[in-house]
């Protein structure tokens, strides 16, 4: 059933969908207690970069009078996928099977064993493979974009509706692109596409360069100093899984807990419900969540003393966005440019663009409080730059959405709300 858009004075909301809450720019940054409350409210958020996309109720600030959207520039991370390697699942399975054979496996342990077997079966030796859930995420994102910005996809005055769509060479990105564009086509069969992928596009789709040894050493030192401050329990897991341990050949408990955490984190990508808090204390799950958060934040975000080495690499992606936007404004051939890529390039990209909620400069010690991975870089995370024009004004306006939430552009004054002059935005992005 297609979503129906209901227009209101200050926002647009979809009917027929269930949402946990409304997410706006004002709810992006919290504190550590708020982060812990958010994790307790939804255990899937412990998945960090493996966390499936959260669909929140859409809230739109009204555009200035007379302005309508006409072009969208989009970058989306691939949808939910399998992880790399099966070692964590094998390690968990072997330990639980030993306990079962010796009659000391608890009911919770039996549940974990069954679901770990299911994950192994679905993984099937396929690293980074898009799952059914990943396809659904992109199909739904396309539907929400279509109804949110209907004028972009309108064929008024006989104008052809053409979209340029480019994917990373990775199969999970190509399949994500297929799911997204097939969804658009199901809504409007008059949409035409130009599809592409290849080495030349890879330069801006995957705008990463290898970390220097100096950067690796610096990140490792910083992360170790941050992690040592967090507690790590080693008893809860034993009581949750085993009725007795005296006859078991127990593994290193820290490694075992990490394997359980990684198994639970990826389960959601296969549509398997597996709550990590059934198997370890909250503070232990929080420890591993922060370990994964620091890994991506220190490598991709605007972190004092670190970011200068890698974020400038994303300027090639910024330049490509600006070039295609200028062409859309001048020539109007494409109504949208779609790109399907990866998590690290996307975070570099939005940091280089200066997008609020993701791109603020942080000290390493501020990451825990201010940079929440389950909001900033889930599966299918996406950037949408939406362009508006008016018949009565030559000024082109833009607004930026990250994960479908209106965002500020750091360092610029908007015309109103989240709407900025393209001339101002272009100057900032080209002069970074």
C-alpha positions, 0 to 999 in steps of 0.5 A: 500500500502506498504511503499517503502524504498529509500536508500541514502548515509547518511539516509533512507527515506520512500516514500508515507508518509506525514511528517510535518518535519524531527526530528533528535537528534539536534532538541530535545531540544529547549527553551520556545519560541520554545515550544510555537511555536511547540504547536501553530503549532499543537494543538494536542500537548497540549495533553501531554501524551494523544498526539497521536504518531507523525510519522516523516521522518526517518533519519538514519546515515550510519553504519560503513562499513560492518555492518548490523542489526541483532537483535532489542530490543524494548519497546513500550508504548500502542497506543492511548486509552481512558482516565479514567472516564467520569467526565470531559465530563459530566461536559462540556456537562451539562454546554453546554446543560444548555446554549443551553436550555437558547439560549445563546450557541455560534456556537463554544459551539455547536461544542464542545457539539456535539464532547463531546457527540461523545467522551462520546459515544466512551468512553462507560465506558471503561477506558484505552481501546485501540482505533482504532487509537492506533491499527493503530499507532502500525501497522504503527510502525511495518511496519516502523521498518520492512522496516528500518531494513530489514536484521533483518527480512531476512531468508537468509541461512534458518534461522528461523525468530522468535520473542519473544513478551511480553505484560503487562497484561493490555488489551490495551497493549495486543491489541497493541502487536497484532496490531504490530505483525499482521502488521509484519506478513502481511509483512512476513508470515514466521515470528514466535512468542513466546507470553507471559504475566503474573506476572513475566513479569510484574515485568520488563514491569511495573517497577514502585513502589509506591511513598513514602509519602515524595516523593509525598509531595516533588513533590506537593510542587515543582509543586505548586511553578512552576505552580504559575508562569504561568498565567491563563485567566478566561474570554476567555472561557466565550466569546467563549462559551456563548453569555450571562452568566447572567442566567447561573449557572456557575461552578468554571471556573478553574475546567471548563477550566480543564475539557474542556482541558481534553476533547480536549486532548483526542479527538485526540485519537478517531480521533476527531478534537477538537482544545483547542485554540478555547475555551481558550486563548493560555496561559490558554491551556499552563498552563494546558499543563505544569501542565500535563508535570510537573506531569509526568516529576517530577515523572519519569525523572532524576530530581535533588533531586527526581529521586533517589527514583524511577529510580533505580527501572528500573534496572530490565528492563535494566537487562532483556534487556541485558540478552536477547541481550546477548542470541541473540548474542550468540544463535541467536534464536530470531531476536527481543524481543518486549515489550508492556507496559506503559508510566511511566515505559518507561520513567524510563527505558530510564532515567536509560539507559541514553538516550539523549533528555529524560534522561539528569539530570534536575533541576525542573526549567529546565523542561519547557525549556528542557523536551517537553512531546509531543516529549518524551512520546506520545501514542505509544512512543517507544525505539528501541535498534538495534544491528549490526554485521560484517562478518569481525569484531567480535565487536558488535555495537548498536544504540539507537532510541527513538521515531524512532530518533537516540539518544546518550547514555549519558556518552559514546563515540561512534565508529561513529555517533550514533553507540556504542560498545556493550561491552561499552554499556553493561558495563555502563548499568550493572553498573548503 
